[in-house]
Amino acid sequence: MSDTVEIRHRDTTARLALAGAEPVSWRVGGTEYLWSGDPAHWNRHAPWLFPVVGASAGGAVTVAGRAYPMAQHGFARDSRFTVVAQAEESVTLRLTDTAETRTHYPFAFRLDITATVRDGALSFACEVHNPGSEPLPYGLGFHPAFPWPFAGGERAAGGGYAVRFERPERPAVPEVGPGGLLVRSERALPLEGDTLPLDPEMFTEALVFLNARSRTMRFTAPSGAAIALDAEDFPHLAVWTRPTAPFLSLECWTGHADWAGFSGELAERDSQRLLTPGSSARHGVTLRFTQD
């Protein structure tokens, strides 16, 4: 059995790993626009985050008074999905609960991710379903990374690369404390209205835009080329890299890391969604490459 599936539309192709339903390649006109996954810098490409986003206080979540170990960003990115539908241009991958997932997250669930390619674009329709008899608390996120630089210019302060938001955002973000937990103090950013000029040295931690006004972020090159991320029902956005790593990640999240000092139940976690029994929730995200 192959460990990846490929979909294509004209000169746009994508390849997804069954491990994590993670896109590992997205090519437009023969050029690769996803990060390579070089382990010297970051060994992932574009992971899905579920059933939590970010770090959990104490490395665990609490359900009905009992602590369950929970890795940062959850377990979906390290779980094997199954193919439930496939065509030339699209594929649907599914993850459901198992005895193993219940040792971390004691709920019945189904997560379907449908990937579709179109001219210059790779889109995802995500459905979280609660087949159980009790409310389902969950968080979902997408964490794709792209080569920096991807269209000329330099990966340096003043190198011409920027992130441009759909609307002006607050020029301050929460600081990230020990263990990846958010803290209530903020750090200022050189954000000029809707434009964040990129400097590798600003990325001591992720830049987390809670309840962002924008639904689209564009990673722009000095040539005018851009990689855009369009988010549907993902209220939080993030931008991340490491100072010496040649990639940039644009992220969209329904939830976020715990605040430092949080000690409540998973269902009480700030920004966690809650699905009633038998119901579903849908989220969408699209990556687009544009020349100008």
N, C-alpha and C positions, 0 to 999 in steps of 0.2 A: 504494500500500500504506500502510495506517495505521501510524503510529509507536507507537500504544498499543492495548491491549486492555482491555475492561471486563468485569467479572464482578459479579453481584449476587445477593442472597438477601433477599427482602422489602425492608426499609428499610436494609440494609447493602450498600454498593457499594465496589468498589475498581477502580482503573485502574492498569495497569502499562505502563511504557515498554519497548519492545523493546531500547532502549539500556540495557544492564546488567540487564535483567529487574527494573528498579527500580520499586517501588510509588511512584506520584506522587500518589495520592489514596486516602483511606480514610474513607468517610462512614458515620456511624451516625445514623439519624433525620434526615438532611439536614445534619448538622454535620460539618465537616471536622476530622479528628484527626491528619492528617499535616502536618508542616511544609511551608510553601509553596515552599521553595526560593529565597527572595528572595536574589539574588546580593549584596546589600549586606551580608549576614551569612554565608550559606552556600548555595551554589547547588545543593545536592543535597537529596533528600528522605529516602531510605531505601536506600542502596546496599548491594549485595552485595560482599563482599571475598573475592577468590580470585585466584591460588593462594597468596597470603600474606596475613597480617593484620599491619598496621602497617608500620613502616619497616624496610628492609633495610640492614645496615651497608654504607656506601659506595654506596648506591643500586643495589646489584646482589646477585644470588645466585650461588653457585658450584656448578656441576655438573661432576663429573669433572675438576676443576681449572680449568675455564673460567668466567669471569665473564660473567653475562648481566644487562643492565640491567633493573631491576625498580622500578616506581613504588610509592610508598606504597600499601598495601592491594591491590596487584596490578592486573591489567588487566581483570578481568571487568566492573567497574562502567562501563567505557568501551567495552565490546564489544557488538555487536549479537547478540541471541539470536533464535532462530527459534521459531515456534509449532509444536508437534508434536501437541497435543491441546487442544481447547477445548469447553466446555459453558457453560451459563448461569452456573453457580456456580463454575467452576474453569477454570484454564488451565495448561498445562505449557509452559515455555519452556526451550530447550536452547542450550548453548554447547559447541562442540567445538574441538579444536586446528586451527590453520591454519598456513600458512607464516609468517604474521606472529607468531602467539603463540609459535612455536618459536624466534623470535629473542630471546625473553625467558624462555622456559620450555620446554626441549627435550624435551617429553613428549607422548605421545598421552593425551587425556583426554576425558571427557564430563561435563558438569555439567547436570543437570536440576533445575529449580525449579518445583514445582507449587503454585500459589496457589489457595486455596479460601476463599470467604466463607460465614459462618454468622451467626446472629443476634448482632450486636454484635462479631463476631470476624473476623479475617483470619489464616489459618494458611498455613504453607509447609512442604512436604515437599521436602527437598533430597537429591539422590543424586549422589555423585561416583563415577564408574566409570573403571577403568583398563583400556582395551582393548589396551594395549601389552604388550611382552615384558619390561619391567623395572619394578622397584618405582616407585610414583608418590608423591613427597612433596607434601603439600598442606596448606594452611590455608584455613579457611572462616569467614566472619563476616557478621553482619547489623548494620546501622548506621542504624536508623530514628530520626527526630527528630520531635518533637511540639511544638505551640505551647505556650509558657509565658508567661502563664497560658492554660489551656484551659477553665476553669470557675470564673470569678470569682477574687477574691483578687488579690494583687500579685506581680510578679516582683521580689522584694526579700528581703533577710534579714528573717525574721519575717513573711513574706507568707503563711505557711500551707501552702506547698508542701513536699513531702518525697518521698524515695524510700524505700519500705518493702520490705525484703528478706524472703524466705520464712523465713530463719533468721538469727540474729545473725551478723554478719561481723566480721572483724578491723578495728579502727579505724585502720588504717594501710595505705597503698598505695605501690608503688614510685614514685620520682620519674621524670619523663621528662626526658631530657637533650637536648643538641643533636641536631638531625636527627630527633627523634622516637624515639630509641633509649631503652630502659629502662636505668636505673642501679640499682645494688644498695642505695643508701640509700633510706629511706622518709620519707614525710610523714604526719603525724598528721591524722586526720579527726574532726570532731565527731559521730561515729557513736554513737548511743545504742542499743546492742543491735542491733535489726533496723531502726532508723529513722535516716535521714540527713536532717536539716532542710536545706533548700536555701537557699544564699546564692550569687548570681551571682559574687561576688568569690572564691569558693574555686576557680573553674575557670580557673586559669592553664594547666593541662594536663588531659588526661583523667584520671579516677579509675579505675584499673585494678585489679579484684579478681581476682587470679590464683587459680585453683583454688577458686573460690567455693563455699561450702557451699549456697548457694541455687540453685534452678533457676527461680525466679520473682522479678521485680522489679515493683513497682507505683509509678507516678508519681501521687501522690495530691494532690488539691486540697482546700482548706479545706472545701468543700461535702460532701466524702465521695466525690465522683466520682473515678475512677481509670482510668489506662491501664496495663494489665499486659502484661508480656512474659514468656512462658513458654518456656524453652529446653530442648531435648532433645539431649543429647550435645554441648553447648557448655559446656565446663568453666569458661571465663573470662567475666566480666561487666565492663562498663565503663559509666560515666556521664560525659557530656561536654556542654559548651556553651562559649560565649565570654562574657566578663563582660557585654558589651552586646548580645548576640544574644537575641531573644525566642523561643528554643526550648530543648528539652532532648532529648538523645539517650540512649536506653538501648540498649546493645550487648551482643551475645553472640558469643563467638569460640571456635574450636577451638584456635587458636594465638595468638601475640602478636608484637609487635615484637622485633627482635634486642636482646640485651643489648649495651651499649656494649663495644667491644673484641672482639666475636665475629668470627671469620675462617674458620669451618669451611664445610663443604658444606651445601647446602640441606637434605639429609636429616638432618643433625646439628643443625639449628636447634631450639632449645628449644621443645617442645610441637608441633612439626610432625608431622602424621600421615603414615603410610607404608602405601600400598595395594599388595598383591601383584598381579602380573599377572592380569587377568581378574576381579578382585574389585571389589566396590562397598561404599560406606559411606553410611549414611543419617543425616541430621540433621533436626530439626524445630524450628520456632519459631512461636508464636502470639501475636498482638496481640489484647487483649480490652479493651473499654470496659465499665466497670461504674458504676452510679450510687451505690453505697454499699458 
